[in-house]
Amino acid sequence: MEVKSLELNTQQLMEIYYFMRLGRAIEERLELLYKGGRLPGAIYLGRGQEAIEVGASYALEPGDMLAPTHRDMMSQLPRGITAKEIFTQHYARTNSLTRGKGEDNYQGDLKRGTFATVSMLPDFYPVAAGAALAFKIRNEKRVAMTYCGEGATSVGDWHESINVASVLNLPVVFIVINNGYAYSTPVYKEMKVANVADRACAYAIPGAVVDGNDVIECYRETKKAVDRARDGGGPTLIEAKTMRMRGHAGHDPAKYMATEIIDLWTRRDPIVRFENYLIERGLLTDESKREIINRINAEVEDAVRFAEESPYPEGKEAIEDVYRG
Ligand SMILES: Cc1ncc(C[n+]2csc(CCOP(=O)(O)OP(=O)(O)O)c2C)c(N)n1
């Protein structure tokens, strides 16, 4: 296999920083809107997971396919999904990617290489394996990548997908975001293995554990896996260890999580860590950071205004673009 560079240039580093900050700003605004009763649906936040969401997804190329869950909205930002698309989606307006039929985070765009997200877990593991099989049959140098949480690894589909991808040597990268809890169930009550990635050896594929709060490590490990998949080296399982810094959804205050755990992981905030990395390299200053945050806040406010001023779908549109069984 040709060894490709894992180094990121300044423009790429700053782009990653922008996506992480944009993701956080969108989520903070969604939380306020949800608590103010302004959204018709639910919110599933990934606060604290910005490094793996953005770092892994950034390793994909334009023709690749991403298959995220509804907690992984931030992974769609490097695919080109915009703040306006995320807010019109949450407001269920007719100009959203699901044309007002989905709310929450169920947006996607095949042309930009991201399926619309789903909340059935881990149903995008088989879908990603299927997309990778299609790429292989068509002899296309494309890669599929999917996310799920550690709780979803207890479902049979998870194991079947990895097994078939291994047997058929498919170009797919399986990411598990191990964020400590599956709803209110802590990891130690879910499994006895020390690392989800240890299960890779059962399928004879490479497995890796990454610090899920270190965006550079998340990017590099995923990039290696993406390059290997594209070069015919088959699937990889990557486990990112991190913490879910909010409840399962907006309605869940997560009282089952000890404050010491939250305090510990607040000190490991992936955005602050990356900012320190950029500052040490002279790529970020207090002033430029303020400028970037101001620009992002303006972008988010513009997107909220746009969504609020957008129309709801007409009743007759309810039966357009939908499947029925
Ligand atoms: C097939 C299926 N069964 C049950 C659920 C209900 N459910 C929603 S979230 C959740 C826990 C998921 O935990 P994990 O996979 O660790 O992901 P996280 O929410 O931590 O990102 C469950 C069981 C579901 N969404 N899909």
The ligand as a Tripos MOL2 file, in Angstrom:
@<TRIPOS>MOLECULE
LIG
   26    27     1     0     0
SMALL
NO_CHARGES

@<TRIPOS>ATOM
      1 C1        -32.7520   -0.7640   17.1110 C.3       1 LIG1
      2 C2        -32.9110    0.2210   18.2510 C.ar      1 LIG1
      3 N1        -33.2390   -0.2340   19.4720 N.ar      1 LIG1
      4 C3        -33.4190    0.6450   20.4970 C.ar      1 LIG1
      5 C4        -33.2600    1.9710   20.2960 C.ar      1 LIG1
      6 C5        -33.5080    2.9320   21.4590 C.3       1 LIG1
      7 N2        -32.2950    3.6300   21.8450 N.ar      1 LIG1
      8 C6        -32.0900    4.9110   21.4880 C.ar      1 LIG1
      9 S1        -30.6010    5.4610   21.9690 S.2       1 LIG1
     10 C7        -30.2180    4.0130   22.7360 C.ar      1 LIG1
     11 C8        -28.8890    3.8700   23.3960 C.3       1 LIG1
     12 C9        -27.7930    3.9990   22.3840 C.3       1 LIG1
     13 O1        -26.5420    4.0220   22.9940 O.3       1 LIG1
     14 P1        -25.2210    4.0650   22.1310 P.3       1 LIG1
     15 O2        -25.2860    3.0890   21.0180 O.co2     1 LIG1
     16 O3        -24.0950    3.9390   23.0810 O.co2     1 LIG1
     17 O4        -25.2570    5.5130   21.4310 O.3       1 LIG1
     18 P2        -25.2830    6.9750   22.0900 P.3       1 LIG1
     19 O5        -26.7340    7.3340   22.2870 O.co2     1 LIG1
     20 O6        -24.4930    6.9200   23.3400 O.co2     1 LIG1
     21 O7        -24.6450    7.8830   21.0780 O.co2     1 LIG1
     22 C10       -31.2440    3.1100   22.5620 C.ar      1 LIG1
     23 C11       -31.2260    1.7300   23.0900 C.3       1 LIG1
     24 C12       -32.9050    2.4030   19.0030 C.ar      1 LIG1
     25 N3        -32.7140    3.7020   18.7170 N.pl3     1 LIG1
     26 N4        -32.7230    1.5140   17.9970 N.ar      1 LIG1
@<TRIPOS>BOND
     1     1     2 1
     2     2     3 ar
     3     2    26 ar
     4     3     4 ar
     5     4     5 ar
     6     5     6 1
     7     5    24 ar
     8     6     7 1
     9     7     8 ar
    10     7    22 ar
    11     8     9 ar
    12     9    10 ar
    13    10    11 1
    14    10    22 ar
    15    11    12 1
    16    12    13 1
    17    13    14 1
    18    14    15 2
    19    14    16 1
    20    14    17 1
    21    17    18 1
    22    18    19 2
    23    18    20 1
    24    18    21 1
    25    22    23 1
    26    24    25 1
    27    24    26 ar
@<TRIPOS>SUBSTRUCTURE
     1 LIG1         1 GROUP 0 **** ****
